[in-house]
Amino acid sequence: MTTGPALLFCPADRPDRFAKALAAADGVILDLEDGVGVGRKQEARASLAAAAAELPADRTIVRINVPESDEGQADLAVVRSSPLDTVMLPKADDPDVVESLAPLKVVALCETARGVLAAREIAEARNCVALMWGGEDLVADIGGRRSRRADGGYLPVVTHARATILLASAAARVLAWDGVYLAIDDLAGLAAETDDAVAMGFAAKVAVHPSQVPVIRAAFSADAEAVAWARDLLEAAEQAGAGVFRFRGQMVDGPLIAQARAIVAAAGTQADQAR
């Protein structure tokens, strides 16, 4: 399955957009849930079924409706009869439901109070490959009125949920995907939020519009200065041997060395993807 870093939602009832979305992003989430109107669900499933054989399974995820619903069961029937092998589970709040979808791989979308509080157990499910969080649905679930402050920053409960998903993913050694940024025209705000996601350790961010993809990719691309710093630090660490040492006015120990290794590794991955 794709590791991102730029993933893009695409309504499953718009097959004319499938190829464009795949060309634009590192991975595509074909949406049978919120992105498709109630009266177009069957049409969306038919479009997905017709296109599935031509879609790259390693870069295509299908967001289904909740499995407890008739729509969700119909979605699963289409996916299971196709070469696709990864679904996004909305309103994920129970690891048993995640495991019931095996052998399909699952990206668990934690967007309710129960889902956030059960994130660790969900991430431990044997077929869970990633966690994502959803701020707007979470706020609706807990009776809130909005997810952000007037300045655009998240309210504390949403920040808590975001961090919980990240920590649960890291503890279970699965991928963490940052939630969507709905203000399509605010690319500066998207860049700032994605910078935070990168700094904290999210593996990818999900876009709702193709214009957001290059902004996300730019944030995840390690800049030349950071890569040079990391390589110099690792060289200094090798020369210093074991223990704490001083590097450019800063005390360096194991955690900083690990961060430097992560930067160099990310730079190598980006170079491989560019080839």
ZIRAGI-V797599 format. One record per backbone hydrogen bond with DSSP energy under -1.0 kcal/mol. NH is the residue of the N-H (numbers start at 1). CO is the residue of the C=O. If there is no record, write none. Layout:
nh:co
NH:CO
NH:CO
This chain:
nh:co
2:58
7:205
8:27
9:207
10:29
12:31
14:11
17:14
21:17
22:18
23:19
24:20
25:21
26:6
27:6
28:59
29:8
30:61
31:10
32:63
36:33
40:37
44:40
45:41
46:42
47:43
48:44
49:45
50:46
51:47
52:48
54:51
55:52
59:56
61:28
62:86
63:30
64:88
69:66
73:69
74:70
75:71
76:72
77:73
78:74
79:75
80:76
82:79
87:105
88:62
89:107
92:109
98:94
99:95
100:96
101:98
102:99
104:101
105:85
106:127
107:87
108:130
109:89
110:132
116:112
117:113
118:114
119:116
122:118
123:119
124:120
125:122
128:125
129:106
130:106
131:175
132:108
134:110
138:134
139:135
140:136
141:137
142:138
144:139
149:153
152:149
155:147
159:155
160:156
161:157
162:158
163:159
164:160
165:161
166:162
167:163
168:164
169:165
170:166
171:167
172:168
174:169
175:129
177:131
178:204
184:182
186:183
187:185
190:186
191:187
192:188
193:189
194:190
195:191
196:192
197:193
198:194
199:195
200:196
201:197
202:197
203:176
204:176
205:5
206:178
207:7
212:209
213:210
216:212
217:213
218:214
219:215
220:216
221:217
227:223
228:224
229:225
230:226
231:227
232:228
233:229
234:230
235:231
236:232
237:233
238:234
239:235
240:236
241:237
245:252
247:250
250:247
252:245
257:253
258:254
259:255
260:256
261:257
262:258
263:259
264:260
265:261
266:262
267:263
268:264
269:265
270:266
271:267
272:268
273:269
274:270
